[in-house]
Structure formats: C-alpha cells, structure tokens
Amino acid sequence: MKKRLFNKALFKASFKSNYISYLIVTIGNAFILLVVILIMSTLSINVTRDSMANMFNSAGLERQVKEAGVSLYLSYTGGIQIFDNQLRAFSNSIPNIVNEFSIVVKLGNGTYNNLLTGLKSQYQKYFDNSNFSSASEKHEDAKKKCIEESNFILEIAGSNEETKKALEIFVGYFLDEYFKGDSSATENALSMTVNNLLDGFDSITDNQKNIVKKYISKAYKYKITNIELNNYVTKLIDEMSDEIVNNSFDFFTIDIPTEILIDGYLRNNDAYIKNAIINNDTIGYRDILNVEVVSQVVGNIFKDNYYLEALPTFKVEYLTNECGIPYYVEGGKEILITDKTNANKLVEVKNGMEKKANILEKQYKEILTGTDYTAEEIDRAKKDSLQFYDLGYKFAKRFFSNYTINKDDFIKNNILNKENIIIWATNDLKEFAQKYILDMFNVSSIEEITKDKYGLDGKEILGKIYDYTTGSVSIFESEYRNCINKQYDIRTSILVSLVKASDTLTDQLPEDIYIKLYDLSSRNLYGLVIGAMFFSLAGLLLPIVYTILTSNSLISEEVETGSMAFTLSCPVNRKSIVFTKAIYQISMLIIMFLFLFCMAVFTRQVAIWTGGTDFATSVSIVDLFQYTLGSFMVVLAISSICFFTSCFFNKTKLSLGVGGGLAIFFYVTSILGLFGMNVMPLALKIDSMNVFNYFTIIRLFDVQAVLDSNPVFYYKLLGLLFVAICCYGSAFYVFTKKDLPL
C-alpha cells in the first residue's frame, strides 16, 4: 500500500510540542497591535497633519491673492491711464489715420500714376508759359496752378477732405522734387508727405514716423494690390501703436491689438465715429472696442507675470541680492555676478539655509545652477501661464466696462481713487480665491468648510482677501518707491516690489525645512505607524523568533537528540516526516496571521466607534489585509530559510546559527534600512541608510506601495514566495537524501 506524504500523528505531535510558544506569540502579537491601534485612535494624528496642510495651503492662497491683487491694482491703475489718454486719443483718431494712410499707401502703390503723368505735362506747360523771369518763380507759379487744378479735379470727382489734403500736400512736394530734377521725386515726395501728415497727430515720435515710412517704402517698391490695402494699413498702424502704449506701460512687453479698433471702424464707420450704442449694449460701439483692447492687454500682462512663477523652482545655494542677482563682496562692496563665466566667484549660503528660487532668481538660473531652463520647461511654463490670460482678460473687461459708465467712482480731477480700485480688485479676487479654496478642500461650496470639520471657516478665509490685497498694495507701493530711489529700472522695481509684497511666512523658510514640513503635511501617518512601524518591523519580531525556534525543534533538534530515530522506526518515511512538519509550520503561520488580521479589523472598528474617525479614511480594511499579507509573506520566507538549515544541519547550534543568524541579520538591516525608505518622513529620512534595504528580504514587503495603492506591492511579494518555495523544496530534497547520524 502506498504511503501518504501527510501524517496526522506527526502533525499532532508537532503541535503538542510547540503550541504553548505558538499561542503566546499569536496572542501577544495581536495584543500589541490592539494596543497600538487604540492608542493611535486617541491621538487624532490627522488633525495635526491637516493643520499643517492648511497652513501651507493658506500660505499658497495668500501668496496667490497678493500677487494677483498687486497685478490687478497695477493693471487697473495703469490701464486707466492708457484707457483715458493714449488709447482713447488713438481710437478717436483712427478714422483720420486710416483714411490718410490709405491715400498715402495708394500714392506709393502707383494708384495715382496717371495723375502724376498728366501733372508733369501740365506743370511743364504752365512753367514754359509763365510770365515770371526766374526759374524758381516760374516753378512756384506753375506749382500753384497745378495744385488748384488737381483740387478742382478732386472736387468734381467727389473726393473726401482727407484725400484732398493728402494729394494737395503730395503734389506740392512732388513738383518741388521734379523741379530739382531728382529721379526719386515720387518716393521723396511720399516721405515728406508722411512727415507732414503725422505732424498733425499729438505725441508722435520719430520712431513712429520711421515705422510709417518703412511701410510706405514697401508699398512703393512692391506694389500691393487694392485687395491687400486694408490689411496693409492695419499692420502699419498696429506696429506704430505698440510703441505709443509701450511708452506708458514699459515694464511689460505688450502687443497692443489695435487691429480691433481698425477692423471695428472698417465694419461700421458711422457707429464708430458717433460712438453709438448698438445691439442693446450699455456702452458705445467705440468704447466697447477700447475695452476689448485694454482687456487683451491686461490678459497678456497677467500671462507674462505668471510665466516666471510657472517656471520650475530650484534651491538657491548662493548669495543673491534683493534683485535676485548673485554677488560676492570685495573691498566692502557688493560685486554683481551677471555672467556665468564668473560663476566660480559665487558665495555659498550657510549649509541648511538654502531657499527656493523666487521669480527674480529664476532669471539667473544658469549662473546659480550651471544649467538654464530647457526648452520643454519654458514651453510648459508658457502653457501653464495661458490660464492667467483668461483670468486677467475677464477681470479687466468687467472693470473697464464699468469704468466707462462710472468713471467718477475711480478717478476725479485726474486723481485716482485707490480705495475704490482696491475694493473692486478685492471683489474680483474673491471669485478667484473661492475656486482655489474649493479645490484646496475638495468641496463644492464654501459653506461646507467649517471649523468643526476642517479647523478653518471658509467665509473667514474669503474675508481675509481684502486685508491681503490692501496690505500687499501698500507694501508694493512703499517698496516700489524704495527701488526707484535706488535707481533700479522700472521692470526690476516692479518685480522686486511684487516679490516683497507677496511674501508669506512659508516663503521665509529654508528650502530643506520647507520641503520636510510640507512632506509631513501630506503623509498618511497612520499608515506609517501601523504599516511601516508595526507590520514591517515590530510585528515581525515575535513571529521571526518563533519560526527560528520552531524550525530548529522540528528537525535538527530531533536528529541531534535521537528522537528522529524513534520516529523513523515507526511505519513512516523521511518524505512524510519533512513534508508533514513543513505543512505544520506553514499552516500555523497562516492561522497566526489570519488571527492578526481579524484582530486588526476588529480593533479598527472599535477605534472608529470610540471616536477615532480618522481610521475610516486613513487605514482601510484593504490596507490592513495588504499589511497582514506582506508581513505573513516575510515570515513565511524566513521560516523556509530556517526550516532548510534545520534539515541541512544535524547540530542545533549550526541550524540556529545559520538560519537564526540570517533571520536576525535581515531583521536588523531592515531596522536600519527603514530610515532610508520613502515611507519615512523627509524630516527623519537618511538617504544613505537605504543601502541596508538591499541586504534584507524583508524590504520585499513594500509598505509605500500599499500607501500609494501601487500594484508593485504584489509583484514584490512574488520574490518572497519564490524564496519560500525554493527553501522548502530544497529542505525536502536535502532531508530525504542526506545521511542521518542515527
């Protein structure tokens, strides 16, 4: 009859000889876990964590609001100056500019070539028949008659006043150049005509005149078609207008969308000139176009302002001044380092006091770090900043639409009412801040944020927006005056003042401390203590000691004492002995950890019933199952190693020394390696200690993967399962083949 591998009698005998230690370890380990969970349920650890998270979130909100508040204040106050002065004057002159420039472009384009051909012939006739004696007098007489004749022709043709004016000026200049015998008479006359026409506009600069001349010269040389005329004139005026407004807003690079005004005029000349209210609008047609222009400008200012903020930050390890420029001191003076060739002169800050880069220091990243921002980082920052274009555009459109109707609320006798502007900016920012707060707390309404639930009141947070805005604007203006007094350029003064005005408490923290505190605010501390501290460390000690002793007593101790000879004298073979004892050890471990899991689930529920509500979200039943499974697999793998040594050696001192020694080695290195694991808070983590995790199989139980819900947790457990299968299989083979000292 074939003998079975599993022997009930051996199983019972093994249990009788080890059950006391087994019960002590099983109940003791479960009791320790019970105490740990109950103690933690009274600590409200997540309240501390959430409070810290609220501190960082509040600081982030404060900085965002301050930056946006200052940006809005600058946009509204600076925008008012542009809106009332340059932009309004420019938009009022659009009809004349468009008409007169169109005529000049047509002249340059050769539209009036037939007129010039006839003009030269008529001029020569008048010149030859003149009664004056000198050539210059004949020229003036002939020119006068030609101008009168061309005006008469234009009158018959029904030309408008702009056309008459432009052609009269051009004819005079052209005949002067023709009289001199200059072959470039037409182009010279065009240039002088442009100067004459532009002198009729206020605050025109030489550079703006040159822009127009450049376009006229192109038209003369390349002969644009009549279909292209409006687009050509639009581009000409758009380029000229950028310089007009940039002279007033020169701390940003602005593209003024004057094509909006020109297109609007070309679409509806009459409504534009009269500034008529159409389509049930509340403000005039030209005012709507002006509001659209300034709104797009403000949107771009917001986008440009946030671009530097959106660039990745970095740790500043060297001294920088308030402008973000690195420097060194020589002869009692600060020597600025503005070239990376002098990077060897950078002065390191005190170790541990490095701060994260602000928007000023980001401009000098290449000097401070040795590498500049990559094209990908720049592109990403530009994309991220696009959302702030929409924000600035929306706020500006609402503000300037209201400003057009209620101007006296914001400016009177050329004096800005800053208080009203700040109040308006505050109301805009409340809308922006409310969305930020809802996302921060992951709620759908501000009323859901209460002190009972979050330790903060949503309405109180919104109420601080006015204080943030008022305070930041006050600091900004004070710092801006200081910067101007220090003779900083306008853009630098703006950015320095903006950084100081939007500073928060967390911005003052050194980078390392900031990161470590922020890390604590995002940690699942319950998972850290229960998962990492108990299940992967403290909760392994008793089971590991148990498996070391039990494995030794099951095989090698019986061999050494001679009881194995007695067992083999019975009708049972070696295969049955080693298989049954292995099954006993594995089954006892399964029951031990099933009991531990049940105790963990029960204690968790008791903790929730008694007020430890954090357990419901921080330590789920699935988490407890994974922790228990990981812990079991570790002990199973170690038990297989100890069982193998027990089967391999005939002396208990060798079995305990090798198997137990390896188990203790794995355990000690896991203790040391714990400080290098990602699961440890950065404030306690020592990266170099992670090397110990490469010397222990215990770290195949990945607690961080459980916290992150990462399936790699199960893949790593396969490594422990592989160790268990190999060692138990090897133990079976070794014991059945070796010589026993019986």
Buried (B, 14 or more C-beta within 10 A) or exposed (E): EEEEBEBEEBBEBBEEBBEEBBEEBBBEBBEBBBEBBBEBBEBBBBEEBBEBBBBBBBBBBBBBBBBBBBBBBBBBBBBBBBBBEBBBEBBBBBBBBBBBBBBBBBBBBBBBEEBBEBBBEBBEEBBEEBEEEEEEEBBBBBBEBBBEBBBEEBEEEEBEEBBBBBBBBBBBBBBBBBBEEEEEBBBBBBBBBBBBBBEEBEEBEEEBBEBBBEBBBBBBEEEBEEEBBBEBBBBBBBBBBBEBBBEBBEBBEBBBBBBBBBBBBBEBEEBBBEBEBEEEEEBBBBBBBBBBBBBBBBBBBBBBBBBBBBBEBBBBBBBBEBBBBBBBEEEEEEEBBEEBEBBEEBEEBEEEBBBBBBBBBBBBBEBBBEEEBEEEBBEBBBEBBEEBBEBBBBBBBBBBBBBBEEEEBBBEEEEBBBEBBBBBBBBBBBBBBBEBBBEBBEBEEBEEBEEEEBEBBBEEBBEBBBEBBBBBBEBBBEBBEBBEEEEBEBEBBBBBBBBBBBBBEBBEBBBBBBBBBBBBBEBBBBBBBBBBBBBBBBBBBBBBBBBBBBBBBBBBBBBBEEEBEEBBEEEBBBBBBBBBBBBBBBEBBEEBBEBBBEBBBEBBBBBBEEEBBBBEEBBBEEBBBBBBBBBBBBBBBBBBBBBBBBBBBBEBEBBBEBBBEBBBEBBEBBBBBBBBBEBBBBEEBEEEBBEBBEBBBBBBBBBBBBBBEEEEBBEBBEBBBEBBEBBBEBBBBBBBEEEEEE
